[in-house]
Amino acid sequence: MSDKHGGPAFPRRALFIQFSGGESEYHEGYPGMSLRDWFAGQALPEALRQEATGDTGQPCMYDVGAVARVAYDLADAMILERARVRAT
């Protein structure tokens, strides 16, 4: 996974467990989602807030494409800031 996506979030290594009785278990690994995807999911409440169409007390209509773009824009900004902080 490229640095643009921040690397994996919540990866799990493959495990081989040998028990004292001779039994064993194998658990496959999981690469996890990208950190960018995790950040975008965490940014969804802010993305929805930014895309609300009015404060009338009525149900708001959202442009779901715009909400997704805002969430990923926020995630990309977090990835860039994370890289900047790590470089200092």
VENUR-V603851 format. One record per helix or strand of 3 or more residues. SS is the DSSP state (H for helix, E for strand). FROM is the first residue (numbers start at 1). LEN is the number of residues. If there is no record, write none. Layout:
BEGIN
ss->SS from->FROM len->LEN
ss->SS from->FROM len->LEN
END
This chain:
BEGIN
ss->H from->3 len->3
ss->E from->15 len->4
ss->E from->24 len->4
ss->H from->35 len->17
ss->H from->64 len->24
END
